[in-house]
Amino acid sequence: MKKLSSLILAGAATVALAQEPARVTPMTPDVIDKYEQTLPSADFIRREAMVPMRDGVKLYTVVVMKKGTANAPILLSRTPYDAHGSTHRVASQRAVDILEIMDAEFVEDGYIRVYQDIRGLHRSEGQWVLNRPLAGPVNDTKIDESTDAYDTIDWLVKNTPESSGKVGVIGSSYLGFTTLMAQINPHAALKATVPQSPMVDGWMGDDWFHNGAFRVSAFDYVVGLSLEKGKGDGDFALGGGDHYTRYLEAGSMGDWAKKLGIEQVPGVRKFLENPAYTEFWSLQAVDKWLADHPLTVPTLLEVGQWDQEDSYGAPAVYRALEPKDTNNDKVFLHIGPWRHSGANHYGFDLGALTFTGDTAREWRVKYVKPFLDHYLKGGPDPKTPPVLTYATGANEWNVSQKWPMGTSKPIYLAAGGVATFDKPKASGREEYVSDPAKPVPFLPRPIDMGDASQWKPWLIRDQRFVSERPDVASWKSEVLTKAVHIMGAPEVELFAATTGTDSDWVVKLIDVYPNDVPEAASQGAKPGMAGYELAVGIEIFRGRYLKSFAKPEPLKAGKVEKYRWRLPDVDHVFLPGHRIMVQVQSSLFPLYDRNPQVFVENIMFAKPADYKKATQSVFFGGANASAVVLPVVP
């Protein structure tokens, strides 16, 4: 958590209310905490209120607007990350300084900006529940993030005299989740939402698991929010060092939790006790909830192409909602060249890549604000693109009417480490030994997952640091003579076998840059990118879930199985002179927990003796033609 300065002025013994306009509905002492003192020269008004929910719990809410605001729309964000801090960024008398970067365009144009702590965290009352499910089979209360959003909107439009009575909800990551929840049984005042990088299905492909493989940093996250009402900094007090070594020495996730003394933290217990996709997880999937409800609120979904945390959610919601959008004018999907939540920061570059200007601000100003202006302020129809994507490699925006856009074209694995668009007639296999004692790292060591400079751009790190490992199998195309443009989610079709009874499979789709002079900056390259191996998509699949995500089964040693799963959605151009590479490996550590490669009932509690070497075989050609199916456009 960032440290934030207070705006309360020293020596201000009383709160000056003269700056406030007359209220239509007076705020009673049990609702209002205080008004924060500002200098007469300040250009904003900031209010704090404890907003009552239907069950009597009160949620801390901050309302910020420029002085003189009237008949204005409300833009709401419901957050687990400290509403006070989000409206207290620095000590300043300018609204654009105290608010988050992405708020500037809105507050300067007369929007009323509202942040609220979700229940149980920071200054709000009640109990926090991780991604609190919709009231129903896995939530036997009558409250959830949907009802809390409804009650908050209802209170705001009745108690904010400067409001026009129209509300939009926006937010990224966990705030993307609460944004989506607001549009389930929505309040009549809710006119539009912008869910960004939303947490949608924590097992299938967002924060906690990916196709059954557990992300070890999930413990860190839930413990940080669970302690002291979310005031923890999200880091275990472990000192410095290499996370690769630390997690390797820890053993299983159950052993790690026990060592840290966190096994009874509710969020940690959820992970330890529910490693499979049972109804505990499937009944919490937000895309499934939305599919069961009418589409009544215009929804602009956003995700970063290299979102290292929630790449699954926005496209999954788009797939759930698009069939309901009969006129193609109510649900929109925008994919930018960003990391997780990168759309709300600076979008000039990401790691080794450079883009055409500040792509993030461009998206916010050119697309998000006109979208909200239209629905909240009666502005002109901005003709929001049904699908907007940024073609990395070519560095240009593309407007499409649907998603995905590409036509399936497999790139096959073949003998001699060759990747080819021609299906190989000759069959064969590539073998490597996967050793849980020496897992493949997901970053060059030493690894510190708490280091933002490592974590945020990890998906586009040069993959040459593992390409020569004996437990990483690679296939590479000939030099491309013409561009290959893909728009959609590449799909893995992997024919593979293991000598173990469980196995992880990791597939990477890689753009290999020419090993001489890199492209001009207009094509995204920076100096020093000669020979760069840019990961276009990386995803994992845990073998025990081959037959059923809900009921894991041991693999039959030596049996060839066909695995299918998606890589993240992308718009990318493999330029002439480049090569397309596919890599296969069986660990990605310590991003994901190690697979012992021996089937155990609950992988979270695998014992040291369960971790065994296994020979992995990837088959190609003939009846077992492994490939990555690319969504290719002309």
Secondary structure, 3 states (H helix, E strand, C coil): CCCCCCCCCCCCCCCCCCCCCCCCCCCCCCCEEEECCCCCCCCEEEEEEEEECCCCCEEEEEEEEECCCCCEEEEEEEECCCHHHHCCCCCCCCHHHHCCHHHHHHHCCCCEEEEEECCCCCCCCCCCCCCCCCCECCECCCCCHHHHHHHHHHHHHHHCCCEEEEEEEEEECHHHHHHHHHCCCCCCCEEEEEEECCCCCCCCCCCCEECCEEECHHHHHHHHHHHHHHCCCCCCCCCCCCHHHHHHHHCCHHHHHHHHCCCCCHHHHHHHHCCCCCHHHHCCCHHHHHHCCCCCCCEEEEEECCCCCCCCHHHHHHHHHHHHCCCCCCEEEEEECCCCCHHHCCCCEECCEECCCCHHHHHHHHHHHHHHHHHHHCCCCCCCCCEEEEEECCCEEEEECCCCCCEEEEEEEEHHHEEECCCCCCCEEEEEEECCCCCCECCCCCCCCCCHHHHCCHHHCCCHHHHCCCCCEEEECCCCCCCEEEEECCEEEEEEEECCCCCEEEEEEEEECCCCCCCCHHHCCCCCCCCCEEEEEEEEEEHHHCCCCCCCCCCCCCCCEEEEEECCCEEEEECCCCEEEEEEECCCECCECCCCCCCCCCHHHCCHHHCCCEEEEEEECCCCCCEEEEEEEC
